[in-house]
Structures are given as C-alpha cells and as structure tokens.
Amino acid sequence: MINKLRAVFPGLIEYRPEEQPDIDAYRWFTTDKNEIVGIPEKELTEKDLLLLEAFLQSYHFRHAPLNQQELAWTELLLHGTPSDQVPEIKGDAYRFIYFHLSESTIEPAAFREAIAGFYPEFVPIVWISANQGVIVEQGREPDDGKISYGQITDLLMSDFYMKVHLFIGPSFSDLVHARKRFQKGAEWFETVRRYTKSSVLSFIDAVPYLILSQSSVRNEEIVSAVFQDTLEEKELLATIQTFLECNSNATMAAKELYMHRNSLQYRVDKFIEKTGIDVKQFKGALTVYLALMINQIR
C-alpha cells in the first residue's frame, strides 16, 4: 500500500522517531498494518483528504516522549524492524494489552501516569492512533492476578470521563513473530468490540466471538494462540479433550483413558501451566473445546 500511495504522493514518508521529522509539515495516517505515514500538507487537496480518510485512519501526534523501550517496541511493532536489531527488548515472555478510548482528548502523559500506578515497574505504551494503543507487559505470568484490569478501566473512566475498553492478548515467549501477533491481536480486538460492550475482554473470552466471525478470522491462528507450545503434544490434547467431554470429571475421564486419576490431574495441570487457560473453569473449557474441534477439521 505504501508504495502505491508514494506513486501518487511522492513526498510520503514512514514515521521513524529517531529521524525527528517536522510533524507539522505533514498530514499523518495509519495504514491497516498500523504503519504511520505522513504526506506533506502541500501535496494534499481537500478531495485527496476525503479519499485518504476513507481507507486510512488519521493519526495525531499528541503522545508523551518515548523512552528507549518504547522506541524499540514502536520500531518492532509499527515499522517491522527485526527483533535482533532492537536489543532494548529482552527475550522474556510478553503480551499485549490493547486499549480503545471513546475520546481522543486524553493527554498521553496523564494516561501514562494512571497506568503506571497499577504496575510495580515501567511498562512501555505504544500508541496506534490518538485514542488507541497497546500496553506491553513483559516477564509476567499470564494469570498471576496482580493486575486488576477492571480497576484500570474504572479509574480511567472516572478520572477522564470516557469509556475505556481493554483486550488482554495471549502470552508469547519469542519476539520473532511479535509484529504479526500484534497486528492479529489488534484485528481480533476490533472484531470482538462489535459483539460485546464489556470493558475488559481476554483472549479466552473472545474466542467464541472470533469463531462466529469467520469472515475476518483464520481458524489456524486461533488454534495456535490457544494451544501454543502444546499443539504438537497429541497425547496431552487427547487427554484434555476426554476430560472436557467427561464434563470435567477427573474420575470419569481417568476411567475412560485407563489411567490413574493423579496422572490425569497432572496432565490437566500441565496444560493449564503451559497455556495459561484454566480448563476447569467454564470459559476456559469452552475456548479450549472449540479450538480442539477446529484443530480436528483443519
């Protein structure tokens, strides 16, 4: 898309913070791949703006200064810089917490200050537009329970008088595919927001909605995000399927599989630990069972 746009607007540039472009000399947009591009104001007519705004999203630079971690994540997620070229980002587990604000009037510095109060250490924030972005959590266990996302939305809504939606993405352990996962998570967030008004949604909550929206979601990506490193452990997945089909009754499932109840419980706990999805709870069980069915017919 960028090359086609550049053929029409020769002065188009991709935003790179380290190049320090003259922000006011350009009209800025984000593409469907979350790339930030600027077109010189002098090259644009009113007709051009109407056309561009039909398939690009306007981008406004109102954001707080970026530190080195945020610059690195911006390069990785928005510009596609290879992960081995951003040494500021460590190889710990990470996940993206997407946010959508109903208004674009919030001051980024105030937003950062509000978010910082919920974390024991600094978390990078990457803005996608004036009212959308992602908080990058690194090195945290997916279900450690230390962060109350409901409290985050309550605080932001009460302090800034606007609606806030959060989408808690799945946890990942490598950076090679981080940009692709970021883009897919943003797409999933946009999809599920059409189906539910909940202020906080996790990936586990979203899977049924994503499956219902087949026009915009590839099933393979859902399966990969649900099962992660267990996808090739056929015996483990078969055990989980039997467990769920026995209504999560460990005794019944163990008898069905001709194994000791403790052995079955060990496998269930192993699956929960590896994926972060608690199949003993209804939502987790529903998500995993739907993904198992998809995996069987792929």
C-alpha positions in Angstrom: 0.0 0.0 0.0 2.8 2.5 0.9 4.4 2.1 -2.5 1.1 2.8 -4.3 0.5 5.8 -2.1 4.0 7.1 -2.8 3.4 6.9 -6.5 0.6 9.4 -6.0 2.2 11.4 -3.2 6.0 11.5 -3.8 6.7 13.2 -0.6 5.2 10.4 1.6 7.3 9.2 4.4 7.1 6.5 7.1 7.3 7.8 10.6 10.6 6.9 12.4 11.0 8.7 15.8 14.8 8.8 15.5 14.6 10.8 12.2 12.7 13.6 14.0 10.6 14.7 11.1 8.8 18.1 11.0 5.5 16.8 12.4 3.6 19.9 11.5 4.6 19.8 7.8 2.7 16.5 7.2 -0.7 15.1 7.5 -0.4 11.7 9.3 -2.3 8.5 8.8 -2.1 4.8 10.0 -2.5 2.0 7.5 -4.3 -1.3 8.0 -1.0 -2.7 9.1 -0.5 0.0 11.8 2.2 1.8 9.8 2.4 5.5 10.4 2.8 7.5 7.3 3.0 11.2 6.6 2.1 13.1 3.4 3.2 16.7 3.0 0.4 19.2 3.6 1.4 21.0 0.3 0.7 17.9 -1.7 -2.9 17.4 -0.4 -6.1 18.9 -1.6 -9.5 18.7 0.2 -10.5 16.0 -2.3 -7.3 14.0 -1.5 -8.1 14.1 2.2 -11.6 12.9 1.8 -10.3 10.0 -0.3 -7.5 9.1 2.1 -9.7 9.2 5.2 -12.0 6.6 3.5 -9.3 3.8 3.9 -6.7 5.3 6.3 -7.1 6.4 9.9 -5.9 9.9 10.8 -3.1 10.0 13.3 -2.4 12.8 15.7 0.9 13.3 17.5 -0.2 14.1 21.0 1.9 11.5 22.7 4.3 11.7 25.6 8.0 11.5 24.7 9.1 7.9 24.1 11.9 6.3 26.1 14.2 3.7 24.7 12.0 0.7 25.4 9.0 2.4 23.8 11.1 3.4 20.8 12.3 -0.2 20.4 8.7 -1.6 20.6 7.5 1.1 18.2 10.2 0.0 15.7 9.4 -3.7 16.2 5.6 -3.4 16.0 4.9 -0.5 13.7 7.9 -0.5 11.4 8.8 -4.1 11.2 12.4 -3.8 12.4 13.8 -7.3 13.0 13.8 -8.3 16.7 17.6 -8.9 16.7 18.1 -5.2 15.8 16.2 -3.9 18.9 18.5 -5.0 21.8 16.5 -2.9 24.2 13.8 -5.5 24.2 14.6 -8.6 26.2 13.5 -12.1 25.3 11.1 -12.6 28.2 7.5 -13.6 27.9 5.3 -10.8 26.8 1.7 -10.0 25.9 -0.2 -7.0 24.5 -2.9 -5.2 26.4 -4.8 -3.3 23.8 -6.8 -0.2 24.7 -9.5 1.8 23.0 -10.7 5.2 24.4 -14.0 6.6 23.4 -12.4 10.1 23.1 -9.1 11.3 21.7 -8.8 14.2 24.2 -6.7 12.4 26.8 -3.2 13.7 27.5 -0.8 10.8 26.9 1.3 11.9 29.9 -1.8 11.7 32.2 -2.7 8.3 30.7 0.9 7.0 31.3 0.7 8.2 34.9 -2.6 6.5 35.5 -1.4 3.2 34.1 1.9 3.3 35.9 0.1 3.2 39.3 -1.0 -0.4 38.5 2.4 -1.8 37.7 5.4 -2.3 40.0 7.8 -1.3 37.2 7.7 0.7 33.9 5.6 -0.8 31.1 6.0 0.5 27.5 3.0 2.1 25.8 2.8 2.2 22.1 0.1 4.5 20.6 -1.5 3.4 17.3 -3.7 6.5 17.0 -5.0 9.3 19.2 -7.3 7.0 21.1 -5.9 3.5 20.6 -2.7 1.8 21.6 -1.1 -1.1 23.4 0.5 -1.7 26.8 3.3 -4.2 26.6 3.6 -6.4 29.6 6.9 -8.3 29.9 8.1 -11.1 32.1 4.7 -11.6 33.9 2.9 -14.9 34.4 -0.4 -14.7 32.4 -2.6 -15.4 35.4 -0.6 -14.1 38.4 -3.6 -11.9 39.3 -1.5 -8.9 40.4 -3.1 -6.6 37.9 -6.8 -5.8 38.1 -7.8 -4.7 34.6 -11.3 -3.9 35.8 -9.8 -1.4 38.3 -7.8 0.1 35.4 -10.9 0.8 33.3 -12.8 2.0 36.3 -10.1 4.5 37.2 -9.7 5.8 33.6 -13.4 6.2 33.2 -13.8 8.1 36.5 -10.8 10.3 36.0 -11.1 11.1 32.3 -14.9 10.8 31.8 -14.6 8.5 28.8 -15.4 4.8 28.0 -12.4 2.5 28.0 -12.1 -1.0 26.5 -9.2 -3.4 27.2 -8.3 -6.6 25.3 -5.9 -8.9 27.1 -4.0 -10.8 24.5 -2.4 -14.2 24.9 1.1 -14.6 26.3 4.1 -15.3 24.0 7.7 -16.2 24.6 9.6 -15.3 21.4 9.9 -11.9 19.6 10.4 -13.2 16.0 6.7 -13.1 15.3 5.8 -10.3 17.7 4.7 -7.8 14.9 2.4 -10.4 13.2 0.9 -11.3 16.6 0.4 -7.6 17.5 -1.4 -7.0 14.2 -3.5 -10.1 14.6 -4.4 -9.1 18.2 -5.5 -5.6 17.0 -7.7 -7.2 14.4 -9.2 -9.6 17.0 -9.9 -6.6 19.3 -11.7 -4.7 16.6 -13.8 -7.8 15.8 -14.9 -8.6 19.4 -15.7 -5.0 20.2 -18.6 -5.3 17.6 -20.1 -8.2 19.6 -19.8 -7.2 23.2 -19.8 -4.0 25.4 -17.6 -5.5 28.1 -15.0 -3.0 29.2 -12.4 -5.8 29.8 -12.1 -8.8 27.5 -9.4 -11.5 27.5 -8.4 -13.6 24.5 -10.1 -16.6 26.2 -13.4 -14.6 26.4 -13.1 -13.6 22.8 -12.5 -16.9 21.1 -16.3 -17.8 20.7 -16.9 -14.4 19.1 -13.9 -14.8 16.8 -15.1 -18.2 15.6 -18.5 -16.7 14.9 -16.9 -14.0 12.8 -15.3 -16.3 10.1 -15.0 -13.5 7.5 -12.2 -11.8 9.4 -10.5 -14.5 11.4 -8.4 -17.5 10.4 -9.0 -20.6 12.5 -5.4 -21.7 12.4 -4.4 -18.5 14.2 -6.9 -19.1 16.9 -5.7 -22.7 17.4 -2.1 -21.6 17.5 -2.8 -18.9 20.1 -4.9 -21.2 22.3 -2.6 -24.2 22.4 0.8 -22.5 21.9 3.6 -25.0 22.7 1.2 -27.9 23.4 0.0 -28.0 19.8 2.2 -31.0 18.9 1.6 -32.8 22.1 -1.2 -35.1 20.7 -1.5 -37.3 23.8 -1.8 -34.2 26.1 -4.5 -32.7 23.9 -6.4 -36.0 23.7 -6.4 -36.2 27.5 -7.8 -32.6 27.7 -10.5 -33.4 25.2 -11.6 -36.5 27.1 -11.5 -34.5 30.3 -13.8 -31.9 28.9 -16.1 -34.5 27.2 -16.5 -36.1 30.6 -17.9 -32.8 32.0 -14.5 -32.0 33.6 -15.0 -35.0 35.9 -11.4 -36.3 36.6 -12.5 -39.7 37.9 -14.7 -40.4 34.9 -12.1 -39.2 32.5 -9.3 -41.3 34.1 -11.5 -44.4 33.8 -12.2 -43.6 30.2 -8.4 -43.2 29.5 -7.4 -46.2 31.6 -5.1 -44.1 33.7 -4.7 -43.2 37.4 -6.7 -40.1 38.4 -3.5 -38.4 39.7 -1.9 -38.9 36.3 -4.8 -37.3 34.6 -4.8 -34.4 37.0 -1.1 -33.9 36.4 -1.7 -33.6 32.6 -4.6 -31.2 33.1 -2.4 -29.0 35.4 0.5 -29.2 32.9 -1.8 -27.9 30.1 -3.1 -25.1 32.3 0.5 -24.1 33.2 1.7 -24.2 29.6 -1.2 -22.3 28.0 -2.4 -20.1 30.9 -6.0 -21.3 30.2 -7.8 -22.8 33.1 -9.9 -25.6 31.6 -11.5 -26.3 35.0 -13.5 -23.0 34.5 -16.4 -22.7 32.1 -14.9 -20.0 29.8 -11.5 -21.8 29.6 -13.2 -25.1 28.9 -15.4 -23.6 26.2 -12.5 -21.9 24.5 -10.3 -25.0 24.5 -13.0 -27.4 23.4 -13.9 -25.1 20.4 -10.3 -24.9 19.5 -9.9 -28.7 19.7 -12.9 -29.1 17.4 -11.3 -26.7 14.9 -8.0 -28.4 15.1 -9.6 -31.8 14.2 -11.1 -30.5 11.0 -8.2 -28.3 9.7 
